[in-house]
Amino acid sequence: MYKVKIIHGSMPKVPHGYGSWLHYFEEKSVRPVMGCHRSLCYIDYNIDFVIVKRLDENNDSLYLIPLCKNHHSSSDEFYVKDSLVKLP
Ligand SMILES: [Zn+2]
């Protein structure tokens, strides 16, 4: 499991060739989004995408994860239980 922190601010533009962040995420992770990816959260509705940074990495790589409405504005550090998708 990766520990991450949300990078708040405006979302970048969806990469060319993809209709949405959901489309991009599912193509890259090769499976459907089943719900919030925060560890111990099992909510599967009101899912939105956020940009996070992995706390085990010392670089500028950013990742995309789906989170539920309760969690997508949090500013704490948390574990992700499922896949992260690297931003282009
Ligand atoms: Zn959640």
PDB file of the backbone (N, CA, C, O) and the ligand in Angstrom, with CONECT records:
HET     ZN  A 101       1
ATOM      1  N   MET A   1       0.849  -1.198   0.000  1.00  0.00           N
ATOM      2  CA  MET A   1       0.000   0.000   0.000  1.00  0.00           C
ATOM      3  C   MET A   1       0.881   1.243   0.000  1.00  0.00           C
ATOM      4  O   MET A   1       1.923   1.289   0.653  1.00  0.00           O
ATOM      5  N   TYR A   2       0.445   2.228  -0.732  1.00  0.00           N
ATOM      6  CA  TYR A   2       1.191   3.483  -0.809  1.00  0.00           C
ATOM      7  C   TYR A   2       0.549   4.534   0.088  1.00  0.00           C
ATOM      8  O   TYR A   2      -0.674   4.634   0.184  1.00  0.00           O
ATOM      9  N   LYS A   3       1.397   5.305   0.733  1.00  0.00           N
ATOM     10  CA  LYS A   3       0.894   6.429   1.511  1.00  0.00           C
ATOM     11  C   LYS A   3       0.954   7.661   0.608  1.00  0.00           C
ATOM     12  O   LYS A   3       1.966   7.917  -0.045  1.00  0.00           O
ATOM     13  N   VAL A   4      -0.127   8.407   0.582  1.00  0.00           N
ATOM     14  CA  VAL A   4      -0.202   9.553  -0.330  1.00  0.00           C
ATOM     15  C   VAL A   4      -0.795  10.780   0.360  1.00  0.00           C
ATOM     16  O   VAL A   4      -1.315  10.718   1.474  1.00  0.00           O
ATOM     17  N   LYS A   5      -0.691  11.887  -0.355  1.00  0.00           N
ATOM     18  CA  LYS A   5      -1.289  13.149   0.082  1.00  0.00           C
ATOM     19  C   LYS A   5      -1.894  13.795  -1.160  1.00  0.00           C
ATOM     20  O   LYS A   5      -1.290  13.780  -2.233  1.00  0.00           O
ATOM     21  N   ILE A   6      -3.083  14.359  -1.010  1.00  0.00           N
ATOM     22  CA  ILE A   6      -3.740  15.001  -2.154  1.00  0.00           C
ATOM     23  C   ILE A   6      -3.058  16.328  -2.479  1.00  0.00           C
ATOM     24  O   ILE A   6      -2.734  17.113  -1.588  1.00  0.00           O
ATOM     25  N   ILE A   7      -2.850  16.556  -3.762  1.00  0.00           N
ATOM     26  CA  ILE A   7      -2.373  17.856  -4.231  1.00  0.00           C
ATOM     27  C   ILE A   7      -3.619  18.647  -4.625  1.00  0.00           C
ATOM     28  O   ILE A   7      -4.229  18.383  -5.661  1.00  0.00           O
ATOM     29  N   HIS A   8      -3.987  19.605  -3.801  1.00  0.00           N
ATOM     30  CA  HIS A   8      -5.202  20.372  -4.079  1.00  0.00           C
ATOM     31  C   HIS A   8      -4.927  21.450  -5.111  1.00  0.00           C
ATOM     32  O   HIS A   8      -3.794  21.903  -5.275  1.00  0.00           O
ATOM     33  N   GLY A   9      -5.960  21.843  -5.789  1.00  0.00           N
ATOM     34  CA  GLY A   9      -5.829  22.845  -6.848  1.00  0.00           C
ATOM     35  C   GLY A   9      -6.645  22.371  -8.021  1.00  0.00           C
ATOM     36  O   GLY A   9      -7.357  21.372  -7.919  1.00  0.00           O
ATOM     37  N   SER A  10      -6.554  23.065  -9.130  1.00  0.00           N
ATOM     38  CA  SER A  10      -7.396  22.676 -10.256  1.00  0.00           C
ATOM     39  C   SER A  10      -6.844  21.427 -10.929  1.00  0.00           C
ATOM     40  O   SER A  10      -5.631  21.229 -10.997  1.00  0.00           O
ATOM     41  N   MET A  11      -7.735  20.600 -11.416  1.00  0.00           N
ATOM     42  CA  MET A  11      -7.330  19.380 -12.120  1.00  0.00           C
ATOM     43  C   MET A  11      -6.736  19.759 -13.470  1.00  0.00           C
ATOM     44  O   MET A  11      -7.224  20.668 -14.141  1.00  0.00           O
ATOM     45  N   PRO A  12      -5.670  19.048 -13.865  1.00  0.00           N
ATOM     46  CA  PRO A  12      -5.154  19.279 -15.215  1.00  0.00           C
ATOM     47  C   PRO A  12      -6.171  18.817 -16.259  1.00  0.00           C
ATOM     48  O   PRO A  12      -7.154  18.151 -15.934  1.00  0.00           O
ATOM     49  N   LYS A  13      -5.925  19.172 -17.484  1.00  0.00           N
ATOM     50  CA  LYS A  13      -6.810  18.761 -18.572  1.00  0.00           C
ATOM     51  C   LYS A  13      -6.691  17.258 -18.803  1.00  0.00           C
ATOM     52  O   LYS A  13      -5.604  16.687 -18.713  1.00  0.00           O
ATOM     53  N   VAL A  14      -7.813  16.634 -19.099  1.00  0.00           N
ATOM     54  CA  VAL A  14      -7.810  15.201 -19.438  1.00  0.00           C
ATOM     55  C   VAL A  14      -6.948  15.006 -20.692  1.00  0.00           C
ATOM     56  O   VAL A  14      -7.108  15.735 -21.671  1.00  0.00           O
ATOM     57  N   PRO A  15      -6.037  14.029 -20.667  1.00  0.00           N
ATOM     58  CA  PRO A  15      -5.144  13.826 -21.824  1.00  0.00           C
ATOM     59  C   PRO A  15      -5.916  13.583 -23.122  1.00  0.00           C
ATOM     60  O   PRO A  15      -7.007  13.013 -23.129  1.00  0.00           O
ATOM     61  N   HIS A  16      -5.323  14.026 -24.187  1.00  0.00           N
ATOM     62  CA  HIS A  16      -5.925  13.886 -25.509  1.00  0.00           C
ATOM     63  C   HIS A  16      -6.242  12.417 -25.800  1.00  0.00           C
ATOM     64  O   HIS A  16      -5.430  11.528 -25.546  1.00  0.00           O
ATOM     65  N   GLY A  17      -7.422  12.192 -26.330  1.00  0.00           N
ATOM     66  CA  GLY A  17      -7.795  10.827 -26.681  1.00  0.00           C
ATOM     67  C   GLY A  17      -8.649  10.137 -25.623  1.00  0.00           C
ATOM     68  O   GLY A  17      -9.115   9.016 -25.823  1.00  0.00           O
ATOM     69  N   TYR A  18      -8.848  10.814 -24.498  1.00  0.00           N
ATOM     70  CA  TYR A  18      -9.669  10.240 -23.421  1.00  0.00           C
ATOM     71  C   TYR A  18     -10.858  11.159 -23.154  1.00  0.00           C
ATOM     72  O   TYR A  18     -10.729  12.382 -23.199  1.00  0.00           O
ATOM     73  N   GLY A  19     -12.011  10.562 -22.876  1.00  0.00           N
ATOM     74  CA  GLY A  19     -13.223  11.348 -22.674  1.00  0.00           C
ATOM     75  C   GLY A  19     -13.338  11.919 -21.271  1.00  0.00           C
ATOM     76  O   GLY A  19     -14.057  12.894 -21.053  1.00  0.00           O
ATOM     77  N   SER A  20     -12.639  11.322 -20.326  1.00  0.00           N
ATOM     78  CA  SER A  20     -12.753  11.745 -18.924  1.00  0.00           C
ATOM     79  C   SER A  20     -11.592  11.142 -18.147  1.00  0.00           C
ATOM     80  O   SER A  20     -10.853  10.305 -18.664  1.00  0.00           O
ATOM     81  N   TRP A  21     -11.440  11.572 -16.911  1.00  0.00           N
ATOM     82  CA  TRP A  21     -10.416  10.967 -16.052  1.00  0.00           C
ATOM     83  C   TRP A  21     -10.764   9.513 -15.752  1.00  0.00           C
ATOM     84  O   TRP A  21      -9.870   8.679 -15.605  1.00  0.00           O
ATOM     85  N   LEU A  22     -12.046   9.205 -15.662  1.00  0.00           N
ATOM     86  CA  LEU A  22     -12.455   7.812 -15.436  1.00  0.00           C
ATOM     87  C   LEU A  22     -11.980   6.933 -16.598  1.00  0.00           C
ATOM     88  O   LEU A  22     -11.437   5.847 -16.397  1.00  0.00           O
ATOM     89  N   HIS A  23     -12.196   7.424 -17.794  1.00  0.00           N
ATOM     90  CA  HIS A  23     -11.772   6.705 -18.997  1.00  0.00           C
ATOM     91  C   HIS A  23     -10.253   6.472 -18.967  1.00  0.00           C
ATOM     92  O   HIS A  23      -9.780   5.359 -19.195  1.00  0.00           O
ATOM     93  N   TYR A  24      -9.510   7.533 -18.685  1.00  0.00           N
ATOM     94  CA  TYR A  24      -8.049   7.449 -18.625  1.00  0.00           C
ATOM     95  C   TYR A  24      -7.610   6.441 -17.558  1.00  0.00           C
ATOM     96  O   TYR A  24      -6.762   5.585 -17.810  1.00  0.00           O
ATOM     97  N   PHE A  25      -8.194   6.554 -16.379  1.00  0.00           N
ATOM     98  CA  PHE A  25      -7.819   5.692 -15.257  1.00  0.00           C
ATOM     99  C   PHE A  25      -8.085   4.221 -15.571  1.00  0.00           C
ATOM    100  O   PHE A  25      -7.246   3.356 -15.319  1.00  0.00           O
ATOM    101  N   GLU A  26      -9.268   3.956 -16.125  1.00  0.00           N
ATOM    102  CA  GLU A  26      -9.627   2.563 -16.401  1.00  0.00           C
ATOM    103  C   GLU A  26      -8.782   1.968 -17.521  1.00  0.00           C
ATOM    104  O   GLU A  26      -8.470   0.777 -17.502  1.00  0.00           O
ATOM    105  N   GLU A  27      -8.417   2.786 -18.485  1.00  0.00           N
ATOM    106  CA  GLU A  27      -7.536   2.307 -19.560  1.00  0.00           C
ATOM    107  C   GLU A  27      -6.164   1.949 -19.004  1.00  0.00           C
ATOM    108  O   GLU A  27      -5.593   0.916 -19.355  1.00  0.00           O
ATOM    109  N   LYS A  28      -5.637   2.810 -18.132  1.00  0.00           N
ATOM    110  CA  LYS A  28      -4.278   2.616 -17.606  1.00  0.00           C
ATOM    111  C   LYS A  28      -4.211   1.528 -16.534  1.00  0.00           C
ATOM    112  O   LYS A  28      -3.221   0.801 -16.448  1.00  0.00           O
ATOM    113  N   SER A  29      -5.247   1.416 -15.731  1.00  0.00           N
ATOM    114  CA  SER A  29      -5.188   0.414 -14.662  1.00  0.00           C
ATOM    115  C   SER A  29      -5.774  -0.927 -15.127  1.00  0.00           C
ATOM    116  O   SER A  29      -5.680  -1.933 -14.423  1.00  0.00           O
ATOM    117  N   VAL A  30      -6.373  -0.925 -16.309  1.00  0.00           N
ATOM    118  CA  VAL A  30      -6.908  -2.123 -16.943  1.00  0.00           C
ATOM    119  C   VAL A  30      -7.956  -2.841 -16.090  1.00  0.00           C
ATOM    120  O   VAL A  30      -8.066  -4.067 -16.116  1.00  0.00           O
ATOM    121  N   ARG A  31      -8.709  -2.067 -15.348  1.00  0.00           N
ATOM    122  CA  ARG A  31      -9.879  -2.636 -14.674  1.00  0.00           C
ATOM    123  C   ARG A  31     -10.819  -1.501 -14.261  1.00  0.00           C
ATOM    124  O   ARG A  31     -10.405  -0.349 -14.136  1.00  0.00           O
ATOM    125  N   PRO A  32     -12.074  -1.846 -14.054  1.00  0.00           N
ATOM    126  CA  PRO A  32     -13.033  -0.792 -13.721  1.00  0.00           C
ATOM    127  C   PRO A  32     -12.825  -0.230 -12.318  1.00  0.00           C
ATOM    128  O   PRO A  32     -12.340  -0.926 -11.426  1.00  0.00           O
ATOM    129  N   VAL A  33     -13.192   1.018 -12.138  1.00  0.00           N
ATOM    130  CA  VAL A  33     -13.150   1.638 -10.816  1.00  0.00           C
ATOM    131  C   VAL A  33     -14.343   1.114 -10.011  1.00  0.00           C
ATOM    132  O   VAL A  33     -15.490   1.234 -10.442  1.00  0.00           O
ATOM    133  N   MET A  34     -14.064   0.533  -8.839  1.00  0.00           N
ATOM    134  CA  MET A  34     -15.123  -0.066  -8.026  1.00  0.00           C
ATOM    135  C   MET A  34     -15.551   0.834  -6.876  1.00  0.00           C
ATOM    136  O   MET A  34     -16.566   0.566  -6.232  1.00  0.00           O
ATOM    137  N   GLY A  35     -14.799   1.892  -6.607  1.00  0.00           N
ATOM    138  CA  GLY A  35     -15.161   2.774  -5.501  1.00  0.00           C
ATOM    139  C   GLY A  35     -13.961   3.569  -5.043  1.00  0.00           C
ATOM    140  O   GLY A  35     -12.948   3.663  -5.735  1.00  0.00           O
ATOM    141  N   CYS A  36     -14.099   4.141  -3.855  1.00  0.00           N
ATOM    142  CA  CYS A  36     -13.041   4.957  -3.257  1.00  0.00           C
ATOM    143  C   CYS A  36     -11.787   4.103  -3.034  1.00  0.00           C
ATOM    144  O   CYS A  36     -11.881   2.967  -2.570  1.00  0.00           O
ATOM    145  N   HIS A  37     -10.625   4.650  -3.362  1.00  0.00           N
ATOM    146  CA  HIS A  37      -9.383   3.891  -3.194  1.00  0.00           C
ATOM    147  C   HIS A  37      -8.688   4.155  -1.864  1.00  0.00           C
ATOM    148  O   HIS A  37      -7.594   3.646  -1.620  1.00  0.00           O
ATOM    149  N   ARG A  38      -9.312   4.941  -1.015  1.00  0.00           N
ATOM    150  CA  ARG A  38      -8.694   5.160   0.285  1.00  0.00           C
ATOM    151  C   ARG A  38      -8.827   3.892   1.120  1.00  0.00           C
ATOM    152  O   ARG A  38      -9.888   3.270   1.150  1.00  0.00           O
ATOM    153  N   SER A  39      -7.755   3.516   1.791  1.00  0.00           N
ATOM    154  CA  SER A  39      -7.741   2.343   2.630  1.00  0.00           C
ATOM    155  C   SER A  39      -8.882   2.394   3.647  1.00  0.00           C
ATOM    156  O   SER A  39      -9.116   3.430   4.269  1.00  0.00           O
ATOM    157  N   LEU A  40      -9.584   1.284   3.813  1.00  0.00           N
ATOM    158  CA  LEU A  40     -10.681   1.123   4.776  1.00  0.00           C
ATOM    159  C   LEU A  40     -11.965   1.863   4.408  1.00  0.00           C
ATOM    160  O   LEU A  40     -12.906   1.888   5.201  1.00  0.00           O
ATOM    161  N   CYS A  41     -12.020   2.466   3.222  1.00  0.00           N
ATOM    162  CA  CYS A  41     -13.262   3.093   2.779  1.00  0.00           C
ATOM    163  C   CYS A  41     -13.870   2.205   1.698  1.00  0.00           C
ATOM    164  O   CYS A  41     -13.179   1.764   0.779  1.00  0.00           O
ATOM    165  N   TYR A  42     -15.167   1.951   1.818  1.00  0.00           N
ATOM    166  CA  TYR A  42     -15.818   1.057   0.859  1.00  0.00           C
ATOM    167  C   TYR A  42     -16.962   1.750   0.130  1.00  0.00           C
ATOM    168  O   TYR A  42     -17.844   1.090  -0.420  1.00  0.00           O
ATOM    169  N   ILE A  43     -16.946   3.067   0.125  1.00  0.00           N
ATOM    170  CA  ILE A  43     -18.002   3.818  -0.551  1.00  0.00           C
ATOM    171  C   ILE A  43     -17.802   3.715  -2.066  1.00  0.00           C
ATOM    172  O   ILE A  43     -16.695   3.891  -2.573  1.00  0.00           O
ATOM    173  N   ASP A  44     -18.889   3.428  -2.769  1.00  0.00           N
ATOM    174  CA  ASP A  44     -18.757   3.242  -4.221  1.00  0.00           C
ATOM    175  C   ASP A  44     -19.666   4.190  -5.016  1.00  0.00           C
ATOM    176  O   ASP A  44     -20.010   3.902  -6.163  1.00  0.00           O
ATOM    177  N   TYR A  45     -20.048   5.301  -4.419  1.00  0.00           N
ATOM    178  CA  TYR A  45     -20.846   6.294  -5.146  1.00  0.00           C
ATOM    179  C   TYR A  45     -20.246   7.675  -4.904  1.00  0.00           C
ATOM    180  O   TYR A  45     -19.436   7.857  -3.995  1.00  0.00           O
ATOM    181  N   ASN A  46     -20.651   8.651  -5.727  1.00  0.00           N
ATOM    182  CA  ASN A  46     -20.075  10.002  -5.683  1.00  0.00           C
ATOM    183  C   ASN A  46     -18.545   9.960  -5.765  1.00  0.00           C
ATOM    184  O   ASN A  46     -17.847  10.622  -4.997  1.00  0.00           O
ATOM    185  N   ILE A  47     -18.056   9.182  -6.696  1.00  0.00           N
ATOM    186  CA  ILE A  47     -16.611   9.030  -6.859  1.00  0.00           C
ATOM    187  C   ILE A  47     -16.088  10.129  -7.789  1.00  0.00           C
ATOM    188  O   ILE A  47     -16.663  10.413  -8.840  1.00  0.00           O
ATOM    189  N   ASP A  48     -14.992  10.727  -7.367  1.00  0.00           N
ATOM    190  CA  ASP A  48     -14.368  11.759  -8.180  1.00  0.00           C
ATOM    191  C   ASP A  48     -12.855  11.524  -8.151  1.00  0.00           C
ATOM    192  O   ASP A  48     -12.343  10.827  -7.276  1.00  0.00           O
ATOM    193  N   PHE A  49     -12.158  12.108  -9.108  1.00  0.00           N
ATOM    194  CA  PHE A  49     -10.717  11.877  -9.189  1.00  0.00           C
ATOM    195  C   PHE A  49      -9.928  13.016  -8.569  1.00  0.00           C
ATOM    196  O   PHE A  49     -10.312  14.182  -8.664  1.00  0.00           O
ATOM    197  N   VAL A  50      -8.829  12.663  -7.939  1.00  0.00           N
ATOM    198  CA  VAL A  50      -7.919  13.660  -7.374  1.00  0.00           C
ATOM    199  C   VAL A  50      -6.498  13.300  -7.790  1.00  0.00           C
ATOM    200  O   VAL A  50      -6.203  12.183  -8.217  1.00  0.00           O
ATOM    201  N   ILE A  51      -5.629  14.303  -7.645  1.00  0.00           N
ATOM    202  CA  ILE A  51      -4.209  14.121  -7.932  1.00  0.00           C
ATOM    203  C   ILE A  51      -3.491  13.957  -6.601  1.00  0.00           C
ATOM    204  O   ILE A  51      -3.705  14.734  -5.671  1.00  0.00           O
ATOM    205  N   VAL A  52      -2.648  12.954  -6.517  1.00  0.00           N
ATOM    206  CA  VAL A  52      -1.886  12.739  -5.286  1.00  0.00           C
ATOM    207  C   VAL A  52      -0.401  12.594  -5.582  1.00  0.00           C
ATOM    208  O   VAL A  52       0.023  12.375  -6.716  1.00  0.00           O
ATOM    209  N   LYS A  53       0.367  12.728  -4.507  1.00  0.00           N
ATOM    210  CA  LYS A  53       1.802  12.522  -4.533  1.00  0.00           C
ATOM    211  C   LYS A  53       2.083  11.358  -3.600  1.00  0.00           C
ATOM    212  O   LYS A  53       1.501  11.276  -2.519  1.00  0.00           O
ATOM    213  N   ARG A  54       2.967  10.460  -4.005  1.00  0.00           N
ATOM    214  CA  ARG A  54       3.347   9.347  -3.137  1.00  0.00           C
ATOM    215  C   ARG A  54       4.392   9.817  -2.144  1.00  0.00           C
ATOM    216  O   ARG A  54       5.375  10.449  -2.530  1.00  0.00           O
ATOM    217  N   LEU A  55       4.192   9.517  -0.870  1.00  0.00           N
ATOM    218  CA  LEU A  55       5.118  10.012   0.153  1.00  0.00           C
ATOM    219  C   LEU A  55       6.399   9.191   0.220  1.00  0.00           C
ATOM    220  O   LEU A  55       7.358   9.595   0.877  1.00  0.00           O
ATOM    221  N   ASP A  56       6.424   8.048  -0.451  1.00  0.00           N
ATOM    222  CA  ASP A  56       7.659   7.259  -0.493  1.00  0.00           C
ATOM    223  C   ASP A  56       8.540   7.680  -1.656  1.00  0.00           C
ATOM    224  O   ASP A  56       9.628   7.133  -1.836  1.00  0.00           O
ATOM    225  N   GLU A  57       8.097   8.620  -2.430  1.00  0.00           N
ATOM    226  CA  GLU A  57       8.882   9.058  -3.587  1.00  0.00           C
ATOM    227  C   GLU A  57       9.391  10.466  -3.366  1.00  0.00           C
ATOM    228  O   GLU A  57       8.708  11.320  -2.800  1.00  0.00           O
ATOM    229  N   ASN A  58      10.607  10.681  -3.827  1.00  0.00           N
ATOM    230  CA  ASN A  58      11.205  11.995  -3.675  1.00  0.00           C
ATOM    231  C   ASN A  58      11.351  12.670  -5.023  1.00  0.00           C
ATOM    232  O   ASN A  58      12.441  13.102  -5.398  1.00  0.00           O
ATOM    233  N   ASN A  59      10.249  12.760  -5.749  1.00  0.00           N
ATOM    234  CA  ASN A  59      10.302  13.406  -7.066  1.00  0.00           C
ATOM    235  C   ASN A  59       8.976  14.094  -7.331  1.00  0.00           C
ATOM    236  O   ASN A  59       8.134  14.213  -6.441  1.00  0.00           O
ATOM    237  N   ASP A  60       8.803  14.541  -8.550  1.00  0.00           N
ATOM    238  CA  ASP A  60       7.603  15.322  -8.862  1.00  0.00           C
ATOM    239  C   ASP A  60       6.494  14.492  -9.498  1.00  0.00           C
ATOM    240  O   ASP A  60       5.542  15.058 -10.035  1.00  0.00           O
ATOM    241  N   SER A  61       6.593  13.178  -9.453  1.00  0.00           N
ATOM    242  CA  SER A  61       5.568  12.347 -10.080  1.00  0.00           C
ATOM    243  C   SER A  61       4.223  12.537  -9.399  1.00  0.00           C
ATOM    244  O   SER A  61       4.127  12.603  -8.174  1.00  0.00           O
ATOM    245  N   LEU A  62       3.206  12.621 -10.211  1.00  0.00           N
ATOM    246  CA  LEU A  62       1.850  12.781  -9.705  1.00  0.00           C
ATOM    247  C   LEU A  62       1.005  11.617 -10.179  1.00  0.00           C
ATOM    248  O   LEU A  62       1.227  11.056 -11.253  1.00  0.00           O
ATOM    249  N   TYR A  63       0.036  11.270  -9.359  1.00  0.00           N
ATOM    250  CA  TYR A  63      -0.803  10.107  -9.642  1.00  0.00           C
ATOM    251  C   TYR A  63      -2.274  10.485  -9.505  1.00  0.00           C
ATOM    252  O   TYR A  63      -2.648  11.433  -8.814  1.00  0.00           O
ATOM    253  N   LEU A  64      -3.075   9.705 -10.188  1.00  0.00           N
ATOM    254  CA  LEU A  64      -4.518   9.904 -10.194  1.00  0.00           C
ATOM    255  C   LEU A  64      -5.153   8.775  -9.396  1.00  0.00           C
ATOM    256  O   LEU A  64      -4.796   7.610  -9.575  1.00  0.00           O
ATOM    257  N   ILE A  65      -6.090   9.110  -8.518  1.00  0.00           N
ATOM    258  CA  ILE A  65      -6.869   8.073  -7.826  1.00  0.00           C
ATOM    259  C   ILE A  65      -8.322   8.519  -7.689  1.00  0.00           C
ATOM    260  O   ILE A  65      -8.601   9.715  -7.605  1.00  0.00           O
ATOM    261  N   PRO A  66      -9.240   7.565  -7.668  1.00  0.00           N
ATOM    262  CA  PRO A  66     -10.633   7.890  -7.403  1.00  0.00           C
ATOM    263  C   PRO A  66     -10.896   7.872  -5.902  1.00  0.00           C
ATOM    264  O   PRO A  66     -10.452   6.972  -5.189  1.00  0.00           O
ATOM    265  N   LEU A  67     -11.620   8.875  -5.442  1.00  0.00           N
ATOM    266  CA  LEU A  67     -12.000   8.931  -4.031  1.00  0.00           C
ATOM    267  C   LEU A  67     -13.476   9.309  -3.937  1.00  0.00           C
ATOM    268  O   LEU A  67     -14.035   9.919  -4.848  1.00  0.00           O
ATOM    269  N   CYS A  68     -14.092   8.935  -2.821  1.00  0.00           N
ATOM    270  CA  CYS A  68     -15.484   9.314  -2.593  1.00  0.00           C
ATOM    271  C   CYS A  68     -15.541  10.772  -2.148  1.00  0.00           C
ATOM    272  O   CYS A  68     -14.519  11.378  -1.826  1.00  0.00           O
ATOM    273  N   LYS A  69     -16.736  11.315  -2.135  1.00  0.00           N
ATOM    274  CA  LYS A  69     -16.936  12.716  -1.786  1.00  0.00           C
ATOM    275  C   LYS A  69     -16.441  13.045  -0.373  1.00  0.00           C
ATOM    276  O   LYS A  69     -15.968  14.151  -0.114  1.00  0.00           O
ATOM    277  N   ASN A  70     -16.557  12.067   0.538  1.00  0.00           N
ATOM    278  CA  ASN A  70     -16.107  12.294   1.921  1.00  0.00           C
ATOM    279  C   ASN A  70     -14.600  12.489   1.995  1.00  0.00           C
ATOM    280  O   ASN A  70     -14.095  13.126   2.920  1.00  0.00           O
ATOM    281  N   HIS A  71     -13.886  11.942   1.025  1.00  0.00           N
ATOM    282  CA  HIS A  71     -12.435  11.918   1.121  1.00  0.00           C
ATOM    283  C   HIS A  71     -11.703  12.778   0.103  1.00  0.00           C
ATOM    284  O   HIS A  71     -10.500  12.997   0.246  1.00  0.00           O
ATOM    285  N   HIS A  72     -12.400  13.278  -0.933  1.00  0.00           N
ATOM    286  CA  HIS A  72     -11.608  13.926  -1.975  1.00  0.00           C
ATOM    287  C   HIS A  72     -11.167  15.345  -1.649  1.00  0.00           C
ATOM    288  O   HIS A  72     -10.475  15.971  -2.451  1.00  0.00           O
ATOM    289  N   SER A  73     -11.553  15.860  -0.495  1.00  0.00           N
ATOM    290  CA  SER A  73     -10.993  17.169  -0.133  1.00  0.00           C
ATOM    291  C   SER A  73     -10.137  17.096   1.127  1.00  0.00           C
ATOM    292  O   SER A  73      -9.795  18.126   1.708  1.00  0.00           O
ATOM    293  N   SER A  74      -9.789  15.882   1.552  1.00  0.00           N
ATOM    294  CA  SER A  74      -9.008  15.746   2.786  1.00  0.00           C
ATOM    295  C   SER A  74      -7.578  16.238   2.590  1.00  0.00           C
ATOM    296  O   SER A  74      -7.034  16.185   1.487  1.00  0.00           O
ATOM    297  N   SER A  75      -6.982  16.714   3.677  1.00  0.00           N
ATOM    298  CA  SER A  75      -5.617  17.219   3.566  1.00  0.00           C
ATOM    299  C   SER A  75      -4.643  16.379   4.397  1.00  0.00           C
ATOM    300  O   SER A  75      -3.482  16.753   4.566  1.00  0.00           O
ATOM    301  N   ASP A  76      -5.120  15.246   4.913  1.00  0.00           N
ATOM    302  CA  ASP A  76      -4.219  14.389   5.690  1.00  0.00           C
ATOM    303  C   ASP A  76      -3.472  13.406   4.778  1.00  0.00           C
ATOM    304  O   ASP A  76      -3.692  13.369   3.567  1.00  0.00           O
ATOM    305  N   GLU A  77      -2.605  12.629   5.376  1.00  0.00           N
ATOM    306  CA  GLU A  77      -1.878  11.599   4.645  1.00  0.00           C
ATOM    307  C   GLU A  77      -2.615  10.295   4.872  1.00  0.00           C
ATOM    308  O   GLU A  77      -3.058  10.007   5.984  1.00  0.00           O
ATOM    309  N   PHE A  78      -2.745   9.505   3.813  1.00  0.00           N
ATOM    310  CA  PHE A  78      -3.502   8.268   3.972  1.00  0.00           C
ATOM    311  C   PHE A  78      -2.974   7.193   3.026  1.00  0.00           C
ATOM    312  O   PHE A  78      -2.210   7.473   2.102  1.00  0.00           O
ATOM    313  N   TYR A  79      -3.398   5.966   3.280  1.00  0.00           N
ATOM    314  CA  TYR A  79      -2.979   4.849   2.443  1.00  0.00           C
ATOM    315  C   TYR A  79      -4.004   4.583   1.356  1.00  0.00           C
ATOM    316  O   TYR A  79      -5.211   4.726   1.552  1.00  0.00           O
ATOM    317  N   VAL A  80      -3.484   4.195   0.218  1.00  0.00           N
ATOM    318  CA  VAL A  80      -4.325   3.842  -0.919  1.00  0.00           C
ATOM    319  C   VAL A  80      -4.329   2.328  -1.026  1.00  0.00           C
ATOM    320  O   VAL A  80      -3.269   1.702  -1.045  1.00  0.00           O
ATOM    321  N   LYS A  81      -5.523   1.731  -1.097  1.00  0.00           N
ATOM    322  CA  LYS A  81      -5.602   0.268  -1.075  1.00  0.00           C
ATOM    323  C   LYS A  81      -5.584  -0.348  -2.466  1.00  0.00           C
ATOM    324  O   LYS A  81      -5.478  -1.565  -2.611  1.00  0.00           O
ATOM    325  N   ASP A  82      -5.688   0.494  -3.487  1.00  0.00           N
ATOM    326  CA  ASP A  82      -5.779  -0.048  -4.844  1.00  0.00           C
ATOM    327  C   ASP A  82      -4.844   0.747  -5.760  1.00  0.00           C
ATOM    328  O   ASP A  82      -4.031   1.548  -5.299  1.00  0.00           O
ATOM    329  N   SER A  83      -4.977   0.510  -7.047  1.00  0.00           N
ATOM    330  CA  SER A  83      -4.001   1.073  -7.968  1.00  0.00           C
ATOM    331  C   SER A  83      -4.013   2.591  -8.057  1.00  0.00           C
ATOM    332  O   SER A  83      -5.032   3.258  -7.879  1.00  0.00           O
ATOM    333  N   LEU A  84      -2.818   3.093  -8.342  1.00  0.00           N
ATOM    334  CA  LEU A  84      -2.606   4.512  -8.647  1.00  0.00           C
ATOM    335  C   LEU A  84      -2.272   4.545 -10.129  1.00  0.00           C
ATOM    336  O   LEU A  84      -1.670   3.609 -10.654  1.00  0.00           O
ATOM    337  N   VAL A  85      -2.653   5.605 -10.794  1.00  0.00           N
ATOM    338  CA  VAL A  85      -2.282   5.739 -12.201  1.00  0.00           C
ATOM    339  C   VAL A  85      -1.441   7.015 -12.351  1.00  0.00           C
ATOM    340  O   VAL A  85      -1.851   8.107 -11.958  1.00  0.00           O
ATOM    341  N   LYS A  86      -0.267   6.836 -12.926  1.00  0.00           N
ATOM    342  CA  LYS A  86       0.640   7.971 -13.073  1.00  0.00           C
ATOM    343  C   LYS A  86       0.101   8.952 -14.116  1.00  0.00           C
ATOM    344  O   LYS A  86      -0.413   8.547 -15.158  1.00  0.00           O
ATOM    345  N   LEU A  87       0.225  10.232 -13.823  1.00  0.00           N
ATOM    346  CA  LEU A  87      -0.206  11.227 -14.804  1.00  0.00           C
ATOM    347  C   LEU A  87       0.817  11.294 -15.932  1.00  0.00           C
ATOM    348  O   LEU A  87       2.005  11.051 -15.721  1.00  0.00           O
ATOM    349  N   PRO A  88       0.341  11.629 -17.136  1.00  0.00           N
ATOM    350  CA  PRO A  88       1.259  11.699 -18.274  1.00  0.00           C
ATOM    351  C   PRO A  88       2.250  12.850 -18.117  1.00  0.00           C
ATOM    352  O   PRO A  88       3.098  13.056 -18.986  1.00  0.00           O
TER     353      PRO A  88
HETATM  354 ZN    ZN A 101     -13.703   7.257   0.655  1.00  0.00          ZN2+
END
